[in-house]
């Protein structure tokens, strides 16, 4: 992979319009909406269009699913037709690609998991999202050992780094893994499921400081 000049930023699990607006004002690249009803960050279909309507130009919406029915995903895409998809469950490559949309494939970096194997299997993915393993599907909010990731020169797909990131550790994570982008959720929350604009701002500033961008 070529050298990353600017680390892309995705803030996931937004549930309130004002936080979608704030993300745009901070210059993030993507925002994630969780379409899994077991999550405290779940956005029901009737709110998806409302939240997506607050997106700033050039900010990409990402819809996160965990073993969702095809009809559920199609309904969400009708509401947010320009969205990327993100899969965190047991979806096969065919399941992920069947909608004809760019998608991110989450990889729980448990002991023995080889990201390069996942690259080969999910060759149609726009990027792989490396996260810490959890007791359930979806984000764990925990950090994993970034040294377990293959070096940038060995990777063939863009890497999005997730798992317990916040303003205090994202700089070290970027320097260790050299990802295409970083994905944060619980690390910018005032309480579970509710984002903090101040923490969002600190996170973006920490990424930009690491990139050397003022």
MDTraj code that builds the backbone (N, CA, C; nanometers):
import mdtraj as md
import numpy as np

residues = "UNK UNK UNK UNK UNK UNK UNK UNK UNK UNK UNK UNK UNK UNK UNK UNK UNK UNK UNK UNK UNK UNK UNK UNK UNK UNK UNK UNK UNK UNK UNK UNK UNK UNK UNK UNK UNK UNK UNK UNK UNK UNK UNK UNK UNK UNK UNK UNK UNK UNK UNK UNK UNK UNK UNK UNK UNK UNK UNK UNK UNK UNK UNK UNK UNK UNK UNK UNK UNK UNK UNK UNK UNK UNK UNK UNK UNK UNK UNK UNK UNK UNK UNK UNK UNK UNK UNK UNK UNK UNK UNK UNK UNK UNK UNK UNK UNK UNK UNK UNK UNK UNK UNK UNK UNK UNK UNK UNK UNK UNK UNK UNK UNK UNK UNK UNK UNK UNK UNK UNK UNK UNK UNK UNK UNK UNK UNK UNK UNK UNK UNK UNK UNK UNK UNK UNK UNK UNK UNK UNK UNK UNK UNK UNK UNK UNK UNK UNK UNK UNK UNK UNK UNK UNK UNK UNK UNK UNK UNK UNK UNK UNK UNK UNK UNK UNK UNK UNK UNK UNK UNK UNK UNK UNK UNK UNK UNK UNK UNK UNK UNK UNK UNK UNK UNK UNK UNK UNK UNK UNK UNK UNK UNK UNK UNK UNK UNK UNK UNK UNK UNK UNK UNK UNK UNK UNK UNK UNK UNK UNK UNK UNK UNK UNK".split()
xyz = np.array([
    [0.0841, -0.1195, 0.0000],
    [0.0000, 0.0000, 0.0000],
    [0.0877, 0.1247, 0.0000],
    [0.0445, 0.2334, -0.0671],
    [0.1221, 0.3566, -0.0660],
    [0.1176, 0.4237, 0.0701],
    [0.2123, 0.5131, 0.0933],
    [0.2168, 0.5860, 0.2187],
    [0.0912, 0.6709, 0.2349],
    [0.0344, 0.6699, 0.3547],
    [-0.0861, 0.7474, 0.3828],
    [-0.0452, 0.8886, 0.4218],
    [-0.0878, 0.9884, 0.3438],
    [-0.0518, 1.1268, 0.3730],
    [-0.1417, 1.1858, 0.4816],
    [-0.2659, 1.1409, 0.4869],
    [-0.3614, 1.1916, 0.5847],
    [-0.4473, 1.0766, 0.6326],
    [-0.4520, 1.0582, 0.7616],
    [-0.5333, 0.9511, 0.8183],
    [-0.6801, 0.9911, 0.8148],
    [-0.7617, 0.9104, 0.7509],
    [-0.9051, 0.9379, 0.7455],
    [-0.9690, 0.9071, 0.8803],
    [-1.0764, 0.9774, 0.9106],
    [-1.1424, 0.9644, 1.0404],
    [-1.2890, 0.9276, 1.0208],
    [-1.3293, 0.8213, 1.0889],
    [-1.4708, 0.7830, 1.0943],
    [-1.5155, 0.7836, 1.2397],
    [-1.6244, 0.8522, 1.2667],
    [-1.6867, 0.8484, 1.3990],
    [-1.8119, 0.7638, 1.3868],
    [-1.8198, 0.6590, 1.4652],
    [-1.9273, 0.5622, 1.4520],
    [-2.0239, 0.5701, 1.5703],
    [-2.1455, 0.5258, 1.5450],
    [-2.2436, 0.5171, 1.6522],
    [-2.3115, 0.6478, 1.6859],
    [-2.3232, 0.7385, 1.5886],
    [-2.3923, 0.8641, 1.6134],
    [-2.5425, 0.8407, 1.6172],
    [-2.6085, 0.9072, 1.7108],
    [-2.7527, 0.8883, 1.7296],
    [-2.8307, 1.0191, 1.7348],
    [-2.7596, 1.1336, 1.7384],
    [-2.8267, 1.2621, 1.7514],
    [-2.7877, 1.3560, 1.6372],
    [-2.8837, 1.4320, 1.5839],
    [-2.8534, 1.5206, 1.4717],
    [-2.7417, 1.6200, 1.5003],
    [-2.7379, 1.6758, 1.6204],
    [-2.6363, 1.7762, 1.6509],
    [-2.4954, 1.7194, 1.6463],
    [-2.4822, 1.5906, 1.6739],
    [-2.3490, 1.5299, 1.6681],
    [-2.3085, 1.4993, 1.5246],
    [-2.4053, 1.4708, 1.4387],
    [-2.3756, 1.4557, 1.2962],
    [-2.3271, 1.5894, 1.2399],
    [-2.3950, 1.6971, 1.2778],
    [-2.3531, 1.8305, 1.2347],
    [-2.2131, 1.8621, 1.2856],
    [-2.1875, 1.8335, 1.4121],
    [-2.0561, 1.8610, 1.4706],
    [-1.9465, 1.7829, 1.3999],
    [-1.9749, 1.6573, 1.3643],
    [-1.8754, 1.5762, 1.2938],
    [-1.8373, 1.6415, 1.1614],
    [-1.9360, 1.6937, 1.0898],
    [-1.9074, 1.7622, 0.9647],
    [-1.8243, 1.8867, 0.9858],
    [-1.8569, 1.9624, 1.0890],
    [-1.7822, 2.0844, 1.1178],
    [-1.6375, 2.0550, 1.1555],
    [-1.6139, 1.9371, 1.2145],
    [-1.4788, 1.8977, 1.2522],
    [-1.3988, 1.8420, 1.1353],
    [-1.4663, 1.8193, 1.0235],
    [-1.3961, 1.7715, 0.9050],
    [-1.3703, 1.6225, 0.9014],
    [-1.4543, 1.5437, 0.9695],
    [-1.4349, 1.3993, 0.9623],
    [-1.4733, 1.3500, 0.8227],
    [-1.4259, 1.2326, 0.7887],
    [-1.4483, 1.1793, 0.6550],
    [-1.5742, 1.0941, 0.6451],
    [-1.6121, 1.0299, 0.7550],
    [-1.7272, 0.9402, 0.7521],
    [-1.7910, 0.9349, 0.8903],
    [-1.9211, 0.9070, 0.8913],
    [-1.9914, 0.8827, 1.0168],
    [-2.0667, 0.7513, 1.0029],
    [-2.0711, 0.6775, 1.1122],
    [-2.1344, 0.5466, 1.1112],
    [-2.2650, 0.5466, 1.1880],
    [-2.3649, 0.4807, 1.1294],
    [-2.4941, 0.4619, 1.1935],
    [-2.5139, 0.3125, 1.2169],
    [-2.5413, 0.2756, 1.3413],
    [-2.5524, 0.1353, 1.3792],
    [-2.6952, 0.0870, 1.3548],
    [-2.7089, -0.0109, 1.2670],
    [-2.8399, -0.0645, 1.2302],
    [-2.8611, -0.2028, 1.2917],
    [-2.8139, -0.2186, 1.4125],
    [-2.8263, -0.3447, 1.4863],
    [-2.9010, -0.3154, 1.6153],
    [-3.0201, -0.3726, 1.6322],
    [-3.1079, -0.3305, 1.7412],
    [-3.0636, -0.3769, 1.8794],
    [-2.9579, -0.4582, 1.8872],
    [-2.9072, -0.4974, 2.0186],
    [-2.8046, -0.3975, 2.0727],
    [-2.7706, -0.2977, 1.9948],
    [-2.6695, -0.1998, 2.0347],
    [-2.7329, -0.0796, 2.1026],
    [-2.6655, -0.0212, 2.2037],
    [-2.7163, 0.1026, 2.2643],
    [-2.7093, 0.2208, 2.1676],
    [-2.6392, 0.2026, 2.0554],
    [-2.6258, 0.3087, 1.9546],
    [-2.7169, 0.2830, 1.8342],
    [-2.8111, 0.1930, 1.8506],
    [-2.9011, 0.1562, 1.7408],
    [-2.9789, 0.2768, 1.6905],
    [-2.9806, 0.2911, 1.5578],
    [-3.0609, 0.3942, 1.4924],
    [-3.1722, 0.3238, 1.4167],
    [-3.2972, 0.3373, 1.4596],
    [-3.4076, 0.2714, 1.3895],
    [-3.4284, 0.3338, 1.2523],
    [-3.4914, 0.2605, 1.1610],
    [-3.5082, 0.3103, 1.0238],
    [-3.5706, 0.4483, 1.0157],
    [-3.6665, 0.4772, 1.1019],
    [-3.7354, 0.6051, 1.0919],
    [-3.6460, 0.7238, 1.1267],
    [-3.5299, 0.6982, 1.1882],
    [-3.4370, 0.8074, 1.2201],
    [-3.3198, 0.8167, 1.1229],
    [-3.2997, 0.7131, 1.0440],
    [-3.1839, 0.7117, 0.9553],
    [-3.1838, 0.8301, 0.8587],
    [-3.2942, 0.8510, 0.7918],
    [-3.3010, 0.9599, 0.6945],
    [-3.2825, 1.0955, 0.7621],
    [-3.3380, 1.1101, 0.8827],
    [-3.3230, 1.2356, 0.9574],
    [-3.1760, 1.2636, 0.9857],
    [-3.1049, 1.1642, 1.0364],
    [-2.9639, 1.1835, 1.0693],
    [-2.8800, 1.2058, 0.9441],
    [-2.9064, 1.1262, 0.8412],
    [-2.8300, 1.1402, 0.7173],
    [-2.8522, 1.2773, 0.6542],
    [-2.9685, 1.3356, 0.6780],
    [-2.9976, 1.4676, 0.6243],
    [-2.9129, 1.5779, 0.6851],
    [-2.8472, 1.5495, 0.7965],
    [-2.7614, 1.6483, 0.8626],
    [-2.6156, 1.6362, 0.8198],
    [-2.5858, 1.5429, 0.7303],
    [-2.4477, 1.5231, 0.6870],
    [-2.3980, 1.6419, 0.6055],
    [-2.2739, 1.6802, 0.6314],
    [-2.2102, 1.7837, 0.5510],
    [-2.1689, 1.7254, 0.4164],
    [-2.1520, 1.8090, 0.3133],
    [-2.1045, 1.7588, 0.1845],
    [-1.9703, 1.6876, 0.1996],
    [-1.9538, 1.5798, 0.1269],
    [-1.8314, 1.4993, 0.1240],
    [-1.8095, 1.4148, 0.2492],
    [-1.9040, 1.4153, 0.3430],
    [-1.8960, 1.3237, 0.4573],
    [-1.9754, 1.1984, 0.4214],
    [-1.9115, 1.0840, 0.4290],
    [-1.9727, 0.9587, 0.3839],
    [-2.0491, 0.8907, 0.4969],
    [-2.1756, 0.8565, 0.4761],
    [-2.2480, 0.7765, 0.5753],
    [-2.2133, 0.6289, 0.5603],
    [-2.1977, 0.5606, 0.6732],
    [-2.1672, 0.4176, 0.6750],
    [-2.2724, 0.3487, 0.7616],
    [-2.3359, 0.2470, 0.7059],
    [-2.4399, 0.1732, 0.7779],
    [-2.3829, 0.0414, 0.8278],
    [-2.3883, 0.0203, 0.9586],
    [-2.3275, -0.0975, 1.0218],
    [-2.4340, -0.2030, 1.0497],
    [-2.4053, -0.3258, 1.0065],
    [-2.4979, -0.4378, 1.0250],
    [-2.4267, -0.5569, 1.0873],
    [-2.5055, -0.6373, 1.1594],
    [-2.4559, -0.7617, 1.2180],
    [-2.5557, -0.8722, 1.1830],
    [-2.5210, -0.9547, 1.0848],
    [-2.6055, -1.0680, 1.0447],
    [-2.7496, -1.0242, 1.0157],
    [-2.7630, -0.9120, 0.9470],
    [-2.8965, -0.8584, 0.9197],
    [-2.9613, -0.9285, 0.8007],
    [-3.0928, -0.9297, 0.8013],
    [-3.1677, -0.9825, 0.6870],
    [-3.1475, -0.8928, 0.5662],
    [-3.1536, -0.9532, 0.4491],
    [-3.1355, -0.8768, 0.3262],
    [-3.2353, -0.7623, 0.3181],
    [-3.3580, -0.7862, 0.3585],
    [-3.4614, -0.6840, 0.3498],
    [-3.4294, -0.5649, 0.4400],
    [-3.3687, -0.5914, 0.5553],
    [-3.3315, -0.4836, 0.6479],
    [-3.2268, -0.3930, 0.5847],
    [-3.1291, -0.4526, 0.5200],
    [-3.0229, -0.3748, 0.4571],
    [-3.0778, -0.2959, 0.3385],
    [-3.1623, -0.3578, 0.2609],
    [-3.2200, -0.2894, 0.1446],
    [-3.3063, -0.1711, 0.1887],
    [-3.3802, -0.1881, 0.2990],
    [-3.4615, -0.0777, 0.3493],
    [-3.3730, 0.0392, 0.3907],
    [-3.2632, 0.0097, 0.4612],
    [-3.1725, 0.1153, 0.5052],
    [-3.1089, 0.1862, 0.3859],
    [-3.0758, 0.1117, 0.2822],
    [-3.0160, 0.1724, 0.1633],
    [-3.1155, 0.2605, 0.0886],
    [-3.2412, 0.2277, 0.0965],
    [-3.3420, 0.3145, 0.0366],
    [-3.3496, 0.4479, 0.1103],
    [-3.3279, 0.4430, 0.2420],
    [-3.3327, 0.5643, 0.3237],
    [-3.2055, 0.6467, 0.3110],
    [-3.0920, 0.5786, 0.2945],
    [-2.9618, 0.6466, 0.2821],
    [-2.8939, 0.5891, 0.1578],
    [-2.9368, 0.6298, 0.0395],
    [-2.8940, 0.5612, -0.0835],
    [-2.7472, 0.5768, -0.1193],
    [-2.6779, 0.6752, -0.0619],
    [-2.5377, 0.6959, -0.0948],
    [-2.4436, 0.6393, 0.0119],
    [-2.4943, 0.5491, 0.0961],
    [-2.4154, 0.4974, 0.2072],
    [-2.3216, 0.3844, 0.1666],
    [-2.2128, 0.3722, 0.2416],
    [-2.1305, 0.2525, 0.2405],
    [-2.1885, 0.1554, 0.3420],
    [-2.1561, 0.0278, 0.3252],
    [-2.1996, -0.0754, 0.4179],
    [-2.0815, -0.1232, 0.5024],
    [-2.1119, -0.1648, 0.6240],
    [-2.0094, -0.2194, 0.7133],
    [-2.0678, -0.3432, 0.7806],
    [-1.9939, -0.4544, 0.7705],
    [-2.0434, -0.5821, 0.8214],
    [-1.9572, -0.6318, 0.9370],
    [-2.0240, -0.6683, 1.0477],
    [-1.9548, -0.7116, 1.1691],
    [-1.9910, -0.8533, 1.2114],
    [-2.0744, -0.9210, 1.1363],
    [-2.1196, -1.0531, 1.1788],
    [-2.0490, -1.1659, 1.1063],
    [-2.1260, -1.2658, 1.0695],
    [-2.0718, -1.3843, 1.0021],
    [-2.0961, -1.3792, 0.8512],
    [-2.1167, -1.2606, 0.7983],
    [-2.1465, -1.2439, 0.6568],
    [-2.0315, -1.2959, 0.5693],
    [-2.0672, -1.3725, 0.4682],
    [-1.9688, -1.4243, 0.3737],
    [-1.9316, -1.3149, 0.2737],
    [-1.8265, -1.3370, 0.1940],
    [-1.7961, -1.2398, 0.0885],
    [-1.9144, -1.2157, -0.0046],
    [-1.9869, -1.3224, -0.0382],
    [-2.1036, -1.3067, -0.1260],
    [-2.2126, -1.2242, -0.0582],
    [-2.2341, -1.2461, 0.0721],
    [-2.3330, -1.1680, 0.1466],
    [-2.2989, -1.0198, 0.1424],
    [-2.1724, -0.9882, 0.1588],
    [-2.1287, -0.8483, 0.1645],
    [-2.1385, -0.7799, 0.0292],
    [-2.1099, -0.8549, -0.0757],
    [-2.1024, -0.7964, -0.2100],
    [-2.2357, -0.7948, -0.2839],
    [-2.3360, -0.8626, -0.2311],
    [-2.4590, -0.8838, -0.3075],
    [-2.5372, -0.7559, -0.3344],
    [-2.5086, -0.6480, -0.2593],
    [-2.5858, -0.5247, -0.2751],
    [-2.5245, -0.4301, -0.3781],
    [-2.4090, -0.4671, -0.4322],
    [-2.3458, -0.3839, -0.5324],
    [-2.2944, -0.2516, -0.4785],
    [-2.2661, -0.2466, -0.3480],
    [-2.2176, -0.1252, -0.2823],
    [-2.0780, -0.1488, -0.2261],
    [-2.0023, -0.0402, -0.2165],
    [-1.8746, -0.0492, -0.1463],
    [-1.9014, -0.0886, -0.0015],
    [-1.8164, -0.1761, 0.0529],
    [-1.8386, -0.2193, 0.1910],
    [-1.7072, -0.2338, 0.2677],
    [-1.7187, -0.2181, 0.3985],
    [-1.6095, -0.2429, 0.4922],
    [-1.6379, -0.3752, 0.5616],
    [-1.5337, -0.4564, 0.5780],
    [-1.5500, -0.5837, 0.6487],
    [-1.4716, -0.5784, 0.7782],
    [-1.5431, -0.5922, 0.8908],
    [-1.4783, -0.5917, 1.0209],
    [-1.4095, -0.7251, 1.0467],
    [-1.2930, -0.7179, 1.1090],
    [-1.2155, -0.8363, 1.1448],
    [-1.1835, -0.8285, 1.2935],
    [-1.2350, -0.9220, 1.3708],
    [-1.2032, -0.9287, 1.5143],
    [-1.0656, -0.9928, 1.5285],
    [-0.9690, -0.9148, 1.5758],
    [-0.8300, -0.9596, 1.5781],
    [-0.8016, -1.0484, 1.6993],
    [-0.8689, -1.1623, 1.7025],
    [-0.8457, -1.2608, 1.8084],
    [-0.7119, -1.3304, 1.7849],
    [-0.6654, -1.4000, 1.8863],
    [-0.5389, -1.4732, 1.8750],
    [-0.5469, -1.5698, 1.7566],
    [-0.4458, -1.5649, 1.6714],
    [-0.4400, -1.6550, 1.5574],
    [-0.5033, -1.6003, 1.4305],
    [-0.5730, -1.4889, 1.4385],
    [-0.6348, -1.4298, 1.3200],
    [-0.5276, -1.3603, 1.2365],
    [-0.5267, -1.3884, 1.1069],
    [-0.4309, -1.3293, 1.0140],
    [-0.5060, -1.2353, 0.9206],
    [-0.4789, -1.1062, 0.9313],
    [-0.5488, -1.0075, 0.8493],
    [-0.5280, -1.0336, 0.7007],
    [-0.4121, -1.0845, 0.6633],
    [-0.3847, -1.1096, 0.5217],
    [-0.4749, -1.2195, 0.4665],
    [-0.5108, -1.3162, 0.5495],
    [-0.6059, -1.4190, 0.5069],
    [-0.7421, -1.3564, 0.4777],
    [-0.7814, -1.2623, 0.5618],
    [-0.9094, -1.1944, 0.5410],
    [-0.9050, -1.1071, 0.4159],
    [-0.7910, -1.0486, 0.3870],
    [-0.7781, -0.9709, 0.2639],
    [-0.8053, -1.0575, 0.1411],
    [-0.7505, -1.1783, 0.1441],
    [-0.7696, -1.2688, 0.0308],
    [-0.9154, -1.3115, 0.0192],
    [-0.9767, -1.3424, 0.1340],
    [-1.1141, -1.3903, 0.1312],
    [-1.2112, -1.2804, 0.0906],
    [-1.1909, -1.1603, 0.1456],
    [-1.2805, -1.0485, 0.1160],
    [-1.2115, -0.9521, 0.0189],
    [-1.1749, -1.0054, -0.0964],
    [-1.1021, -0.9268, -0.1954],
    [-1.1865, -0.8142, -0.2541],
    [-1.3187, -0.8234, -0.2415],
    [-1.4061, -0.7192, -0.2950],
    [-1.4316, -0.6067, -0.1954],
    [-1.3804, -0.6177, -0.0732],
    [-1.4035, -0.5148, 0.0284],
    [-1.3293, -0.3867, -0.0078],
    [-1.3932, -0.2719, 0.0177],
    [-1.3255, -0.1442, -0.0010],
    [-1.2131, -0.1290, 0.1003],
    [-1.2320, -0.1869, 0.2187],
    [-1.1302, -0.1827, 0.3243],
    [-1.1670, -0.2870, 0.4286],
    [-1.0669, -0.3267, 0.5079],
    [-1.0909, -0.4103, 0.6246],
    [-1.0802, -0.3237, 0.7487],
    [-1.1671, -0.3506, 0.8448],
    [-1.1683, -0.2766, 0.9699],
    [-1.1235, -0.3700, 1.0817],
    [-1.0052, -0.3453, 1.1350],
    [-0.9491, -0.4309, 1.2397],
    [-0.9950, -0.3817, 1.3759],
    [-1.0569, -0.4720, 1.4521],
    [-1.1128, -0.4368, 1.5823],
    [-1.0714, -0.5425, 1.6837],
    [-1.0834, -0.5089, 1.8100],
    [-1.0565, -0.6069, 1.9151],
    [-1.1717, -0.7055, 1.9231],
    [-1.1450, -0.8317, 1.9542],
    [-1.2544, -0.9276, 1.9696],
    [-1.3373, -0.8960, 2.0929],
    [-1.4669, -0.9243, 2.0843],
    [-1.5553, -0.9008, 2.1969],
    [-1.6441, -1.0211, 2.2205],
    [-1.7216, -1.0153, 2.3267],
    [-1.8115, -1.1259, 2.3601],
    [-1.9268, -1.1346, 2.2610],
    [-1.9604, -1.0207, 2.1996],
    [-2.0672, -1.0176, 2.0997],
    [-2.0128, -0.9540, 1.9732],
    [-2.0889, -0.9658, 1.8647],
    [-2.0488, -0.9025, 1.7404],
    [-2.0559, -0.7505, 1.7551],
    [-1.9766, -0.6833, 1.6720],
    [-1.9746, -0.5379, 1.6775],
    [-1.8538, -0.4904, 1.7552],
    [-1.8418, -0.3589, 1.7712],
    [-1.7262, -0.3010, 1.8388],
    [-1.7170, -0.3433, 1.9838],
    [-1.5932, -0.3635, 2.0285],
    [-1.5729, -0.4084, 2.1663],
    [-1.5363, -0.2945, 2.2602],
    [-1.4853, -0.1838, 2.2039],
    [-1.4407, -0.0737, 2.2887],
    [-1.3099, -0.1021, 2.3587],
    [-1.2421, -0.2095, 2.3182],
    [-1.1143, -0.2445, 2.3797],
    [-1.0022, -0.2337, 2.2773],
    [-0.8812, -0.2106, 2.3276],
    [-0.7625, -0.2035, 2.2426],
    [-0.7057, -0.3437, 2.2252],
    [-0.6544, -0.3732, 2.1052],
    [-0.5805, -0.4973, 2.0859],
    [-0.4359, -0.4630, 2.0531],
    [-0.3518, -0.5635, 2.0454],
    [-0.2096, -0.5427, 2.0195],
    [-0.1888, -0.5053, 1.8728],
    [-0.1590, -0.3794, 1.8474],
    [-0.1426, -0.3332, 1.7092],
    [-0.0235, -0.3992, 1.6396],
    [0.0694, -0.4512, 1.7162],
    [0.1852, -0.5185, 1.6559],
    [0.1458, -0.6484, 1.5864],
    [0.0231, -0.6960, 1.6112],
    [-0.0234, -0.8178, 1.5448],
    [-0.0676, -0.7911, 1.4013],
    [-0.0782, -0.6662, 1.3647],
    [-0.1177, -0.6315, 1.2289],
    [0.0016, -0.6429, 1.1342],
    [-0.0198, -0.6909, 1.0125],
    [0.0895, -0.6962, 0.9151],
    [0.1344, -0.5551, 0.8780],
    [0.2609, -0.5414, 0.8443],
    [0.3137, -0.4117, 0.8073],
    [0.2446, -0.3539, 0.6864],
    [0.2502, -0.2231, 0.6749],
    [0.1820, -0.1531, 0.5666],
    [0.2245, -0.2050, 0.4294],
    [0.3525, -0.2394, 0.4159],
    [0.4035, -0.2845, 0.2871],
    [0.3502, -0.4210, 0.2462],
    [0.2947, -0.4971, 0.3417],
    [0.2414, -0.6306, 0.3123],
    [0.0923, -0.6284, 0.2842],
    [0.0263, -0.5218, 0.3176],
    [-0.1186, -0.5162, 0.3036],
    [-0.1573, -0.4778, 0.1610],
    [-0.2644, -0.5380, 0.1128],
    [-0.3132, -0.5083, -0.0215],
    [-0.4443, -0.4319, -0.0210],
    [-0.5087, -0.4222, 0.0954],
    [-0.6351, -0.3495, 0.1081],
    [-0.6171, -0.2383, 0.2115],
    [-0.6892, -0.1275, 0.1962],
    [-0.6846, -0.0234, 0.2986],
    [-0.7265, -0.0786, 0.4353],
    [-0.6616, -0.0319, 0.5395],
    [-0.6897, -0.0768, 0.6765],
    [-0.7519, 0.0366, 0.7560],
    [-0.8667, 0.0086, 0.8167],
    [-0.9288, 0.1004, 0.9122],
    [-0.9048, 0.0415, 1.0510],
    [-0.8454, 0.1203, 1.1389],
    [-0.8122, 0.0715, 1.2728],
    [-0.9170, 0.1169, 1.3727],
    [-0.9709, 0.0211, 1.4481],
    [-1.0707, 0.0490, 1.5508],
    [-1.0302, -0.0236, 1.6789],
    [-1.1138, -0.0105, 1.7809],
    [-1.0903, -0.0844, 1.9049],
    [-1.0315, -0.0005, 2.0154],
    [-1.1160, 0.0613, 2.0961],
    [-1.0702, 0.1317, 2.2154],
    [-0.9906, 0.2575, 2.1892],
    [-1.0048, 0.3170, 2.0730],
    [-0.9294, 0.4384, 2.0420],
    [-0.9926, 0.5599, 2.1089],
    [-0.9067, 0.6534, 2.1495],
    [-0.9514, 0.7823, 2.2006],
    [-0.8388, 0.8822, 2.1750],
    [-0.8567, 1.0037, 2.2214],
    [-0.7570, 1.1075, 2.1934],
    [-0.6214, 1.0769, 2.2549],
    [-0.6194, 0.9997, 2.3616],
    [-0.4936, 0.9739, 2.4314],
    [-0.4079, 0.8668, 2.3642],
    [-0.4683, 0.7804, 2.2841],
    [-0.3895, 0.6698, 2.2262],
    [-0.3924, 0.6635, 2.0739],
    [-0.4736, 0.7479, 2.0092],
    [-0.4852, 0.7347, 1.8647],
    [-0.3552, 0.7706, 1.7931],
    [-0.2772, 0.8614, 1.8480],
    [-0.1498, 0.8952, 1.7864],
    [-0.0559, 0.7763, 1.7839],
    [-0.0464, 0.7074, 1.8965],
    [0.0382, 0.5877, 1.9039],
    [-0.0136, 0.4800, 1.8106],
    [-0.1462, 0.4674, 1.8000],
    [-0.2051, 0.3667, 1.7121],
    [-0.1693, 0.3944, 1.5662],
    [-0.1760, 0.5203, 1.5259],
    [-0.1438, 0.5560, 1.3878],
    [0.0034, 0.5300, 1.3588],
    [0.0886, 0.5660, 1.4514],
    [0.2321, 0.5443, 1.4295],
    [0.2663, 0.3951, 1.4234],
    [0.1957, 0.3136, 1.5006],
    [0.2244, 0.1697, 1.5050],
    [0.1695, 0.0967, 1.3832],
    [0.0487, 0.1306, 1.3408],
    [-0.0204, 0.0520, 1.2382],
    [-0.0211, 0.1164, 1.1005],
    [-0.0002, 0.2463, 1.0932],
    [-0.0063, 0.3185, 0.9660],
    [-0.1339, 0.2852, 0.8887],
    [-0.2501, 0.3046, 0.9510],
    [-0.3759, 0.2697, 0.8837],
    [-0.4163, 0.3757, 0.7826],
    [-0.5029, 0.3369, 0.6926],
    [-0.5654, 0.4327, 0.6014],
    [-0.6563, 0.5264, 0.6804],
    [-0.7262, 0.4685, 0.7795],
    [-0.8173, 0.5480, 0.8594],
    [-0.8348, 0.4905, 0.9985],
    [-0.8951, 0.5693, 1.0859],
    [-0.9252, 0.5257, 1.2226],
    [-1.0746, 0.5413, 1.2465],
    [-1.1266, 0.4558, 1.3338],
    [-1.2701, 0.4504, 1.3613],
    [-1.2883, 0.4571, 1.5119],
    [-1.3646, 0.5544, 1.5586],
    [-1.3847, 0.5735, 1.7024],
    [-1.5331, 0.5756, 1.7330],
    [-1.5693, 0.5214, 1.8493],
    [-1.7086, 0.5272, 1.8946],
    [-1.7135, 0.5585, 2.0439],
    [-1.6878, 0.4582, 2.1278],
    [-1.6977, 0.4807, 2.2723],
    [-1.5937, 0.5809, 2.3223],
    [-1.4835, 0.5957, 2.2503],
    [-1.3775, 0.6873, 2.2926],
    [-1.4128, 0.8337, 2.2812],
    [-1.5286, 0.8642, 2.2213],
    [-1.5726, 1.0040, 2.2128],
    [-1.7138, 1.0186, 2.2703],
    [-1.7453, 0.9371, 2.3700],
    [-1.8785, 0.9406, 2.4302],
    [-1.8778, 1.0003, 2.5703],
    [-1.9781, 1.0817, 2.5966],
    [-1.9992, 1.1348, 2.7310],
    [-2.0631, 1.0290, 2.8199],
    [-2.1481, 0.9469, 2.7611],
    [-2.2066, 0.8311, 2.8260],
    [-2.2378, 0.7299, 2.7180],
    [-2.2673, 0.6079, 2.7560],
    [-2.2835, 0.5022, 2.6571],
    [-2.3908, 0.5375, 2.5546],
    [-2.3488, 0.5449, 2.4293],
    [-2.4416, 0.5737, 2.3222],
    [-2.4617, 0.7211, 2.2917],
    [-2.4010, 0.8098, 2.3712],
    [-2.4181, 0.9541, 2.3515],
    [-2.2806, 1.0178, 2.3324],
    [-2.2604, 1.0800, 2.2166],
    [-2.1316, 1.1391, 2.1865],
    [-2.1105, 1.2701, 2.2618],
    [-1.9835, 1.3087, 2.2744],
    [-1.9434, 1.4364, 2.3325],
    [-1.8733, 1.5170, 2.2249],
    [-1.9240, 1.6366, 2.1962],
    [-1.8598, 1.7196, 2.0950],
    [-1.7175, 1.7557, 2.1356],
    [-1.6945, 1.7766, 2.2644],
    [-1.5600, 1.8097, 2.3105],
    [-1.4634, 1.6940, 2.2867],
    [-1.5072, 1.5713, 2.3174],
    [-1.4207, 1.4554, 2.2965],
    [-1.3999, 1.4282, 2.1476],
    [-1.5029, 1.4523, 2.0671],
    [-1.4868, 1.4391, 1.9229],
    [-1.3798, 1.5363, 1.8732],
    [-1.3858, 1.6587, 1.9211],
    [-1.2892, 1.7603, 1.8795],
    [-1.1476, 1.7211, 1.9214],
    [-1.1329, 1.6701, 2.0430],
    [-1.0006, 1.6290, 2.0904],
    [-0.9460, 1.5131, 2.0078],
    [-1.0324, 1.4215, 1.9707],
    [-0.9891, 1.3062, 1.8913],
    [-0.9401, 1.3507, 1.7540],
    [-1.0175, 1.4342, 1.6878],
    [-0.9775, 1.4828, 1.5556],
    [-0.8466, 1.5592, 1.5651],
    [-0.8326, 1.6416, 1.6667],
    [-0.7090, 1.7186, 1.6838],
    [-0.5893, 1.6265, 1.7049],
    [-0.6093, 1.5183, 1.7794],
    [-0.4994, 1.4248, 1.8037],
    [-0.4567, 1.3548, 1.6756],
    [-0.5533, 1.3180, 1.5918],
    [-0.5196, 1.2560, 1.4635],
    [-0.4450, 1.3544, 1.3750],
    [-0.4937, 1.4762, 1.3657],
    [-0.4303, 1.5763, 1.2805],
    [-0.2898, 1.6108, 1.3303],
    [-0.2732, 1.6140, 1.4614],
    [-0.1409, 1.6431, 1.5166],
    [-0.0426, 1.5317, 1.4783],
    [-0.0884, 1.4083, 1.4811],
    [-0.0035, 1.2949, 1.4435],
    [0.0317, 1.3006, 1.2960],
    [-0.0629, 1.3405, 1.2140],
    [-0.0388, 1.3535, 1.0698],
    [0.0476, 1.4745, 1.0360],
    [0.0601, 1.5652, 1.1319],
    [0.1336, 1.6872, 1.1042],
    [0.0521, 1.7912, 1.0307],
    [-0.0823, 1.7783, 1.0430],
    [-0.1725, 1.8724, 0.9782],
    [-0.2290, 1.9657, 1.0828],
    [-0.2190, 2.0933, 1.0583],
    [-0.2689, 2.1900, 1.1573],
    [-0.4202, 2.2002, 1.1509],
])
top = md.Topology()
chain = top.add_chain()
for i, resn in enumerate(residues, 1):
    res = top.add_residue(resn, chain, resSeq=i)
    for name in ("N", "CA", "C"):
        top.add_atom(name, md.element.get_by_symbol(name[0]), res)
traj = md.Trajectory(xyz[None], top)
